[in-house]
Amino acid sequence: MAEATPEAKILAAIRAIPRGQVAGYGEVARRAGLPGRARLVARILSNNDDARLPWHRVLRSDGRIAFPEGSKGYREQGQRLRAEGVRVEQGRVRGVKAARTLDEALWGPPGG
């Protein structure tokens, strides 16, 4: 069986981000087994045409929306995150820390 392409791995990592959670571009790359490939994540997202992909859950490493402030993408990402109960203030997600692993996202932090 052929190994999944980097793009397929990244898309799977994005699809695995639970509703109401976020992850940075670099974290998505790491979860996909491609550490250091944050720009590849951004490139793949910029070419995405799958309306079901939860692209809005991917943010900059500082928790900010990557689109220019006031742009259509900026507004849409903020609206989608708020619809999932994520607190977004001035383009930055507040009160949600990205889980380091999928297990942590589903089951909580170790020892917690």
Secondary structure, 3 states (H helix, E strand, C coil): CCCCCHHHHHHHHHHCCCCCCCEEHHHHHHHCCCCCCHHHHHHHHHCCCCCCCCHHHEECCCCECCCCCCCHHHHHHHHHHHHCCCEEECCEEECCCCCCCHHHHHHCCCCC
